[in-house]
Structure formats: structure tokens, C-alpha cells
Amino acid sequence: MRYDDRDMVWKRICDAGVFYIYGAQVVAYGVYTAIKEVINKKPRAFVVSSVDNNPASIEGIPVLEIDGNIDKEALIIVAVPEIYHNEIRQKLWDYNLHNLLFVDTHVEYLVMSRYFKERGYFLLLEDLPLAGKETGTSGVSIFMAKHHNDKPLKKKYDISPWIIPVQAGAALTDASVAELKDNAGDNISHKNYKYSELSVTYWAWKNRDDDYLGICHYRRMLLLNDDDIRRIKQNGVNAVLPLPFVCHPDASGQYGRYISDEDQEKLFQALYEVYPEYYSAAKSILKQQYLYNYNMFLADRQTFNKYCEWMFPVLERAEKLCETKSAERTDRYLGYFGEVLTAVYFLYNKDNFKIAHAEKVWMV
């Protein structure tokens, strides 16, 4: 199994006498929280390439700009997005620092899944029983949003047959990057520049009737194999999401980085107007540390439809509040709104749906 090295990763962390965490944003804070809670160890410091746009400290632990004064024997846990790993590796080598643990999405899952297991939060798909292999894997479609401006991937990846590319924003270009396009049937493809991958979500909602429907990105997807699909079907799982981020000091510490205060007010006004019962709950939910990100999940058709029926009216109202006829926006703000609403919806309904969590992969 791909989880066999969980103990190995944790042993390396446990055995480290002194360690630092490279990074000071959401991945780094999640790893820090997991280590602190699981084995009661804290880093000597958080280190970063530049202190600009980073906190001065996290829970009393300093955030320092990297230099050559770090203990050469210390373990450095690099907890930043994978696209920066090669650059950081070279920087650390230049300082003669070689005891490195890079937190890619797999290592992140191995670390965070143990934390959530021990806390009793957020059911893991891998922990659900598998009752034989007779259950088929048909009827599952996860639509991978692809855009004509996507940068090419540096590596080749094996893509499961149930992951189906769909061109996002197809109405806005003559270029073709996928056989399926989000401008067919009932669609909002012409608004992709502000809805982002949610234009594919809308298209799937309005035009597909698969037993299980999901959304992922050309760079990010849920890592599911045949047995995982069987577990979903055999155990009556309603939705599968990636593990949530653990945010500092709460969920707003993450979404507040890309949603302005003014836009947050408009989003919550829209939520209050459309679903007042969710409004007060959302305030409480987002004061917690957990946030689902990326608008990425798989759900049975009924749950997928309920989610879309709930979310898109809020986004439509938010769009009207944020724009005027003379000042239409062209940024992807509604896609970011969708991430917050996805977190609110599934955390609000955590006792109404059977929600399991799976590893995600970030393709580079």
C-alpha cells in the first residue's frame, strides 16, 4: 500500500533532536500542528526565504530568514508547495544543509492523516473496510478542469480512467484542449474567468447523470484507486474530499490571503440573504482552523446536486453584489468564494453526510 511509509516518516521526525520547519504558511502550520499534537515536539524556528509577507512568529516561535547559522545536523522539514522545492533544495545545499524532509502532497498526507486519526477528526477513506472486489468501479466520473492557458506539466502522471478532462472556459476561446467542453448544454462557460473551475462544476451538475460526480484540476486531483472506489460504494460514502488545511489562527488566515475584506463582506451578505440559517453557522465554522480548499471533491449524484443547488444561488447573488453593469470584474473571485462555501457546506453537513477523506496529489 502507498501508506506503508507513514511510520517511517514519523520515525524520522521523532528521531530528530533539533528540527526547523521551512515555511510559515498553511502547509507549514499544518505540519507544525500535527507534530506538536502527536509527539509534543516543536521546531526551534520557522525559516523562510524572505520574511516579507510572512508572520514574525507563530504561536511564539520565531519566523526567521534562512542563513548559514542553522545547526548542520538539524532536520529541516520543507513544508511549502512543491513547485518551490527544487529552488529551496539548492538554497539549503548552498548553506551545506542536507538533512532535509520535503513535504510533498504524499508526505503531507502521511503527516496530517496521523494527526486527524489521533484526534478523531475527519474520517479517512483508507480506514473504511473493503468487502471483496466484486463491486465494480463504473458510474464514477471525476471531471478534470483544463484551460487553454494552463502551463504544461513537467512530469507525466498516470491518470485513472474515471478522470475525464473537460475544457473550462471553452466559450472564451477557439483553442481546444479537451474533447468535452463546458460550453455544451446548460452552462456558464462564458463566466469562467471569474468562476474558474466552478464553470466545470456547473456544467457537470446540469448535463451529467453519473452515479458519482467529481471535480479536480489539471494540477491537483484526489488519489483514488479501484479499491478506494469500491470502499466508497460499499460503505455508503456520500462525499470524498481532501483533508482540510489546518489554518492559523483560523480558517480566515488562509482564505483572507486571497479574498479581500470587502469581498468577504459581500460573500457573507449573499449567504445571509439566500440561506440565513447558514450565515451564523458559517461564522462559527470559519472561526475554527479547518478549511477545505481547491473546490475538489467526489460525491454521489444526489449529494453533488444538493451541493450545487445550494452553492450556485449564493454565488449568483454575490456576483450581483460585487459587480455593476459598468464595472464587471475579470478576476477569479467567485472561484475563491466557492472554496469558502464548499468548506461551509460540508462542515455544516458533516453529520448529515458520510464524508471520507483521501490523499490529493499536486502535479508539477
N, C-alpha and C positions, 0 to 999 in steps of 0.2 A: 504493500500500500504506500501511497505517497506521503502518509503521515508518520512513517516509521522513524523519521529523524527528528521528531518533536523532542524526545528525551535528550538526544544528542545536542540540540541547540540549547536547551535549558541547562544541560550539564556544563556547557562551555560558559554560560553566563554565571552559573553558580560557582564555578571554579575560579572565576576571575577575582583576584584580590582587590584591584582597583579598576574601575571602568568609567568611561566617558560615553555620553550619547552625542553623536554628531547630528545636529538638527535641533530646532526649537519650535517646530510647528506641529501639526496634528499627528503625523506618524510618530514623531519623536515622543510626544506627550503620551500617546497610547502605549508605546513600548515602556516608557518610564513607569506609567501607572501599573502595568502588568507586572513588571519586575518588583516594584515596591510592594504590591499587594501579595504576590505569590511567594516570594522568598525574602521579603523585608530587607532589600538592598537598595541603596540609592547611588546614583553616579556622583563622582567628585564634582563634575560640572557638565553643563551642556556646551558644546563647542560648535561654532558656525563659521562659514567663510567670511561673513560680514555681519556686524551687529545691527546694521541698518535694517529696519522693518522687522526686527525680532525683539522679544521682550528682554528686559535687563536681567530678569530672573524668573524662575518657575518654581513656585512653592518654596521659595527661599534658597534655591540652588542657582548659582550664577550662570549666566549665559555669556560665554567668552569667545572672542575671536581666536581662531586657531593660530598657534605659533609653534615654535620648536621646543617649548619648555615643558611639554607633556611627558610624563613618565613613559619611557620607551617600552616598558613591559606591560603597560596598562592595556586592557581590551577597549577598543573603540567600536561602539555599536553605531553603524551609519544608518540612521533612520530618516531618510529623505526619499522623495520619489526616485524611481530607478533611472530616469533619464539623466540624473546628475551623478550617478555612481562612478562612471569612468573618470570624470573630471575630478571628483573628490578622491578617488583612489590615487591618482597621480599626485595630487596635492599632499596627501598623507605620506606617500612614498618619498616625496621630496624632503619631508621632515624626518625621514628614517623611522616612520611609524608603520609597522607591518602586522600588528596583532589586531586584525580587523574582522568584524562581523557585519556583512552587508544585509540590510533588511529589505529584500525584495518582497513582492507580494506573497510568495510562498512562506518565507521566514516570518513575515508579519502575521500570517495566519497561524503558524505554529506557536508563536508567542501569544497572540491575542486569544486564540481558541482555548489555551490552557487557563488564561485569566478568566474567561467567561465560564468555562467549565467549573472552576473552583468557586466562582461567585454564584453559580446557579442561575446566571442570566443567559438568555438567548440560546435557545435550542440549536444544537449543531446537527446538520443533516447526517454527518458521518456516524453519529451516535444512534440513529434510528435502526431498528432491526431490518434485516433483509431475509425475506421468507422465500428463498429459492429464486430461480431465474426464469420461471415460466412467464412472469409478467413482461409484456412487450414494451418497447420504447417508442412506439408510434404515437401519433397525435400530439407531439410536442414540437413547437416552433418557437425558437428564440430569434428575433429579428435584429440583425446587426446593422446599426445605423452607419452608413458610409456617405461621405460628402465628396464632391468633386475637388475640393481644396485640401483634402486630407494629405498629410505628409506620408511618404512611403515608409513602411516598417523596415527596420534594419535586419530583422531576423525572419525566418519562416516558422510558422506555427501550424500544428495540427488542429484543424477546426472540426468539431463534431458535426455529423450530418444534420442535426436539428438546428444548427445555427445557420440562418439564411440571410445573406446580405440584402439590404434594402437601401436604395439611394435616397438620402434625406435632402430635402430642398430641390427635388428634381424639377419643379416648376420654375426654378430660377436660373436654369442653365440649359444649354443644348448638349453639354457633355454627358456621357453615360458611363457610370461606374458600377452598375449592378443591373441585373435583369429585372428585378422587382423595383418599383419606384413609388414614392409616397405621394405622387400626384394622380394616382389612379383612384377612381371611385370617389366616395366622400372623403375630403382631405383638407388639410391646412398647409399643404406644401409651400404655398406662396408666402407663408409666415415663418418659414424655417429659420430665417436669420434671427428671429427673436425667441422662437420656441425650441430651437436646437433639436436634439434627438427626440423631443416630445412630438414633433410632427410625424415621426415614425410610430410612436406610441398611439397617436390619434388614428393614423391610417390602419394599424392593426386592430384597434378597437372597432372601427367602423366597417372593416372589409374582410376580416378573417373570423372563422368559427372553429379553429383548432381546439382540441380538448385542453391544452395548456399553451399559454401565450407568454412570451417574454421579450425583453428588450435588453440589448447590450450595445457596445460601441466597437468601432474598428480597432481601438487600442485596449479596451477593457471588456472582459467577459467573465461570467461565472464559470468555474472549472468543474464541470459535471461529466461523469462517465455513465455507462449503461446502467451500472448498479445504483448509481445515485438517482437516475430516472425511475428505476424500479422502487427504490425506497420512497420516493415522492408519491408514487401511485399506491403502493401497498399500505402506507401509513396515513393516507388521507391528508397529506400536506396541502394547504391552500396556497401558500406563497413561499418562495425561496429568495432570500436576499443575501448580499454580502454582509459580513459582520459590520456593525456600525463603528464609526470612528468614536474614540473617546476624546472629547474636546476639553479645552481649558479656556476659561473657567467653567463654561457650559457650552451648549451647542452653538450659541451665538458667536463664540470665539472662532468658530470655523466659518459659518455662513456670513458672518459680519465682515469677513475679509473681501467678499466679492459682491455683497448686496449692501448698498448704502443705507444709512439710517432712514432717509426719506422713502426709499423704495420699500424698506421693511414696514414702515407705517402704512403704505398703500396696500401691501400684501395682506397685512393683518386687518386692515379695514375691509378689504374684499372678503376675507374669511368671515369676519363678523357679520357682514351683510348677507352672505349666502348661507353660511352654516353657523349661526351664533352659538350653538351648543359646542362646536369645536373650538371656538375662539378662546374661551377661558382655559379649556384643556390644553390648547396649543401653547399658551403662555407657560403653563406648568411643565409640559413635556419638554419644551425648549430650554427651560431652566436646569434640566438635567444635562448630563455630559454626553449623551448618545445622539448620534446623527447618522442616518442612512444617507449615502451620497451616490452620485452618478446617475440617478434615475434608472437604475438597473435592477431587474428582478425577473422572476418567473412565477406565474400563478395559474391556477386552474381558470377556465374561461369565466366562470361566474364571479370569482374574486377579481380577476382582471377587469371585467366590465364594471363591477361596483366601484373599483378604484378610479377608473376613467370617468364614470358618471359623476363621481364626487369631485374630482380634481379639475376637470376642464371648465366647469362653470365658474370656479374660483379664479382660474387663470384668465378667463374671458372678462370677468369683472375687473380684475387687477389691470388688465391691458387698457380698459377704458379709463381707469383712474390715473394711470401713468402716462397716458398719451392724449394729445388733442389732434384734430384734423390737420392743423398747421404744423404740428411738431411730432411726427411719427418717429419712434425710436428704431434704431437698427442694430442695437446690441442684443446679446442673447439673454437678456434679463429674465424672460419668462422661463427659460430653461433652468436658471438658478432658482427661481421661485418654486419650480416643480420639485427640486431636490428637497427643499424645506417642507413642502406639502406632502411629499412621499414619506418623509420621516414622521410627520404629524399623523398621517393616516394610519400607517402600520403600527406605530407605537400606541396610538389611541385604541386601535382594534386588536392589540396583542392577545387579549383574552377571548376575542370573538373569532379569530382565525387561528389555524395551526400554522405557525410560521417557523420555518427552519432556515439555517444559515449555512452558506457554503463558501469555499475559498474563491477568491477572484484572482484573475491574472491580468497584469498590466503588460501589454505587448509593446516592445520598443523597436 
